[in-house]
Amino acid sequence: MRAFQGLRVVDFTRALSGPMSTQMLALLDADVIKVEPPGDGDQLRGVLASPEMAEKRLSPAFLTGNLRKRSLALDLKSPLGRDIAAKLVAGADVIVENFVPGTAQKLGIDYETVRQKNPNVVYCSISGYGQTGPRASEKAYDSAIQADSGMMSLTGHPETGPTRIGFMLVDVATGISAAFAIAAALYRRAMTGEGQYLDVAMYDTALQLMCCQGADYLVRGHLPPLMGNESPMAQPTAGTFETSDGVILLATLTASHQENTFKAVGLEDLLEDPRFKDEQTRHRHLDEGRELLKPVFLTRSTEDWLVILKTHGVPVQAVRDLGQALSDPQLSHRSLLVDAGPLDGVSDKTSLLGAPFMANEDGPHNDGIPPAKVGQHSREILEEMGISAEDIDDLLSAIA
């Protein structure tokens, strides 16, 4: 039995942070009902996609956060849609929404309203800045939070200035944070019988991702400078180096790592040099040390250096692209890649990224149930709710 088997999750979220949270639950057998507007559905269905996939409302960005969910098309702006939503949430174990704060209350599906009929519900609200406070009403997207949280101030080169991280880090991390919060609330409910309201903010998540740098500022008022690809260890042997055919990164965190690097590249004599005899002197002569190492790394290929350095116990990896990483044979020993089956009109076989952990028994699914089309499961969900066939026909014809 997987962890969330038998739990019903009503998912009012769209974009990426919310769907990522509910997908984590779906991969562990929760019955996740994704409620989305009729027609175009979730806004993410049509972005970051080829014209063909955008037309089918199945963008890769949408696919990656909506595995193993059922889709219910519902117009929450209509009285009938709101009435059905109210019935749906009354029987939910978990409700997740990422509307602008205050919207759920206007729709009659906020926590205080829902708990009157469903007191044991676990209700999670995801937003940019939280449900209360002077900035609660501000809309937020990943890149904007990166800028506002200070994340960009830690990323980039001194010569070119702050840089946005090249993927939706805050969205995904917020989704995982929300999934953890929901799992904790469900455990608490199992122990106490009580439901719980959860308030998850992207801003909080972004700051927590920078916890080490945040602690450095909170404890001693230090603002880290832009460092590009250099290591905060400030050692000549740490950071990126060009090889004859690529780039490698050395993560030499300890004195032994640093000393072994000099030995591996044939510069062990430098360890007798007063400038490089220990970590303190190497730190003071950082630039000089790097200039001595750079031409040496250019003499061999990336693969050669990986073998040599790893043989000497030096933490090193090649700087690879995403395609190389996703083709790594190590993934065949993991369950991260999910076989999502055929994707209608797009692909006979679709692989997507699932939950980033394994279990010895009843772990996350890594196969089956591709992301749904808009409203694909509307009829079966409405039938499960006990709505008459005539009313279902009227509802579906109204939103067709």
N, C-alpha and C positions, 0 to 999 in steps of 0.2 A: 504493500500500500504506500503510495507516494504521500508526501506530507500534507497536501491540501486537497486530497481526493474527497469529493462530496461537498466541498465548499462552493457556494455561488458568489461570484464577484460581479458586481455591476460597474462597468467601466465607462464613465462619461468623459474620459480624457482624450486629448488629441495632441498633435505634434509628436514630441519624442519623449520627454521626461515621464509623463504619465503612462503612456503605453509601455515603456520599458519596465515600469514597476509591475504592471499587471501581467506582462508576459512572463516575468520571473515566477509568478504564481501559476500561470497556465502551464508552464513547463513542468510543474509539480502537481498537475492534474486538477487544479481548480477549474470550475466551469465559469469561464470569463465571458460575459456578454458585453460586447462593445456596442454602446449606443452612439450612433452617429447620424448626422443630418441626411435626409433622403437626397438622392441625386449624386452630388460630388463626394459626400461623406467627409471623413477626416481630411483636413487641409493638407496633411503631409502626403496624401495619396498622389498628388499631382506635381510635387516639387522634386528637384534633384533627380530627374528621370529623363529617359529618351522620350520623344514624342509618342511613340507607340505605347510605352508603359504609362505615360501620363494620361493618355486617352483611356486606357483601361483602368485608370485609378489604382495602379499597383506599382508605385515607385519603389526602388530599392530601399530608400529611407523608411517608407511605410512598412515594407515587408519585414524589416529587421526588428520591429517592435510589436508585431501583431501575430505571431505564431500561435496556433492552437486556440484561437478565440472565435466565438460566434458573433456575427454582425446583425444587429437589430437597427433598421432604419426608422427613426422617430423624429418627428418635428416637434421639438420641445417648445416652440413658440405658439403652438396650437393648443386649445383646451383639451382635445382628445389625446394629443401626444403627452401632455403633462399628466393627464389622468392615468394613462398607461404607465408612465414613468413612476408615478406614485405607487401603483400596485406592484411594480417590479421591485422597487427598493424596499417595500414592506417585507419581502421575503428574502432579502439579501443577507449574506454573512458579512460581506465586505463591500463598501462603496468607495470608489476613487473618483475624484474630479479635479480638474485643473482650470476651471473657469476663473475669470477675473473675480477677486473677492467680492461677495455680495450677489453675484449672479445666481448661484444655487438657491439662495433665499427667494429671489424673485420667481424662480421656476418651481418653488415649493418642494425642493428636494434637498434642502440644507440639513445639517445634522440635527438641529433642535427640532425640526419638523418631523424628520424620519424617526427619531428615537421615541416619539410619542407612541408609535405603533410597533417599532422594532427596537426595543431598549438594549438589546445585546449586540447591536450592529457595531462593527469596526469601520469607522468613517475616516477616510484620509483625503485631506485637501492639499493640493500641490500648487504653489504659486511662485512668483518671482521673489517676493520679499516677506511673505507671511500674511496672515489674515488680519492682523492688527498693526497699528503703528503708523507713523506719518507717510510711509511709502507703500503701504499695503495695496493701494489702488493702481500702482504703476504696472504696466505691462512689461514683460521681460522675455527675452530670447537669449539663447546661449551666448552669442557673441557680445551682446550688450552687458550681460552679467560678467563675462570675462573682463571687459573694460572697466566696469564699475567696481568690481571686487578687488582690483589691484593685480589680477592674474596677468594681464598683459604687461604690467610694469616689471614683471619678473622674467618675461619671455622676450628674446630677441637679442640683437647685437648692439653694443654701444654706438656703433657707427650709423645704424639705421633706425634705432629707437624701438619702442614697444611693439610687440607683434602678437597677433591673435593666434592661438593654438589652432592647428589645421584640421580639427575635427570637433564634434559636439561633446566635449568632455563634460561640461557642466550638466547638460541634459541627461546624459547616460548615468553619471554619478548620482544625480538627484533621483533618478528612477530606482537605482539600486538602494539608495538611502531609504526611499519610501517603501520598497519591498521589505527591507529589514524592519522598519517601523511597524509595518502591517503584521509581519511574522511575530514580532514581540508582543503586539496587542492581542493576536490570536492565542498565543501561549498564556498571556495574562487572563484572557477570557476563559480558557480551559481550566485555569486554577481558581478563578473567582466567580465565574459566571457573568462577569460584567463586560459590556462593550466599552469602546474608547474612541475619543476624537483625536486625530493626529493632524498636525499642522507642519508641513514640510516645505521649506523654502529653498529655491535655487541659490540665493545669495548666501545662506548659511552653508550649503554644501560646497560652494566655491571656496569660501574661507576655510572650511575644514580641510579641503584638499591641499591647502597651503599651510597646514598646521605647524610644520617645522619653522617656516619663515615667519608665520604669525607669532609663534612663541618667541622667536628671536626679537621681534619688535616689542611684544608685550613685556618681556623680561628686561631687555636692555635698550630698547628704543632704536634698534638697528634696522635700517631699511636696506635690503639686499640690492646691489647694483645689477644692471644688465650684464650678463656674462656670456651670451651666445652659447657656443658649445663647450666652453671651458667648464671645468669642475669647480664646485665650491670648495673642494679640498685645497685648491691653489697649489697644486704640485705639478712639476714639469711633466710627469709621466701620466697625468690624468687628463682626459678629454679626447677630442677627435684628432686623428692624423691621416693625411692622405698617404695611400700606398701607390704602387705602380699602376693599379687598375681599379682603385676604389677608395673607400674611407673606412677606417676602423675606429672604435671607441674603446678606450681603456678606462676601467673603473678601479683605479688603484687607490683604495681607501686606507690601506695600512702601510706601515713602514716596510714590511716584508714584501708587499706587492710592488712598492716603488723600487726597492733594491733589486728585486728579481727582474723588473723590466730593464734596468740598466744592464744586468747580466745577460738577459736574453738577446739584446740587440748588439752586444759586443762592446758596450761602453762601461764595463765594470770598473775601469780605472777612475771614472768620475767619482766613485764612492770614496776615493781617497783625496779628492779635491776638496779643499775647505768650503767651497761654495755649495757642495752637494753631499756632504758627509752625513747629514741628518735631516729630519723633516723641517726643522726650523730654518736651516740654511738654504734648503731647497726652495722653501716658500719665499725667502727673500730674493732668490735668484731665479724666480719662476721663468721669466722671459728668456733668460740666457740658456736655461736648461732645455726649454722647448726648441729653441733655435738649433741646438746641438742634435736633438732627436729627429727633427723634421726630415733632414736629408737622408737619414738612415732608413726611415720607414719607406721612403720613395724607391728604395733599391729592390724591394721584393713585392710580390703580389699579396693581395688580401688573404688568400687561402694560406700562403706560406706563413704569414705573420700569425694567423690564427693558430696554426699548428705549433709554431715555435713558442709563442707567448703562453698558450695554454699548457704546454709541456713544462714551462717554468712556473706554473701556478698563478699566472697573471689573469685576472678577470678581464676578458676582451671579447668583443663581438663585432661583426661586420655591420655597417650601416646599410640596411636592406630596404627595399621598397615593400609596399603592402602585399603585392602579388607574390613576392618571394616568401614573405612570412606566412601567407595562407597556403603556400605549397609545401611547407616544411613537413617532412615525414613524421615529425613528432606529433602532429595533429591526429594521425591515424591511431595513436595510443590514448587520445583524449576523447571527450564527448562534446567538445565545444561546437563542432560543425553539425548542424541539424539538416537531415535530409527532408526537405519540405515537400517532396513529391513534384508532380507536374504543375506548372503554372499556366493556366488557361491562355492559350494564344501567345505565350511568351517563351516558355521553355518546357522541354519534356522532363527535365530534372532540375530541381532548384536546391542549392545548398545555402544555408544562412547560418549566422552565428547565434548560438543559444546561451545557456547558463554557463558561467565560467567556473564551474566546480563539478567534481565527480563524487559519487557515493558508492560504497560497496554493495548496497542494495537500494532499490527504489529511488534512484537518482533522477535528475531531470531528463525529460524526453529528448531524444536526439533524432526522432523521425516522425513523419506523419503530420497531417492537418496543415496545409498551407494557409497563409493569410486569406481571409474571406473577401469576397466582393461586397460592395455596399448592400446591406440588407439581405444578404444571402440566406440567413437563417431566421428572417423575420417571422414567417408563418409558423415554423416549429416552436419558436419561443413563445409566440402569442398563444398557440394551442396549449403549451405547457402551463400557461398562466390561467387556463380555463376560459378564455375568451371564445365566444361562439364563432362558428364558421362564417356566419353572415356578417358579424361585426369585423372579423378579420378581413373579409373581402372588401368591405367598405373602407377600412383603414388603408389597405394596400392600394386600392384604386385611387384613393385621395392623394397618395404620395408618389404615384407612378409617374 
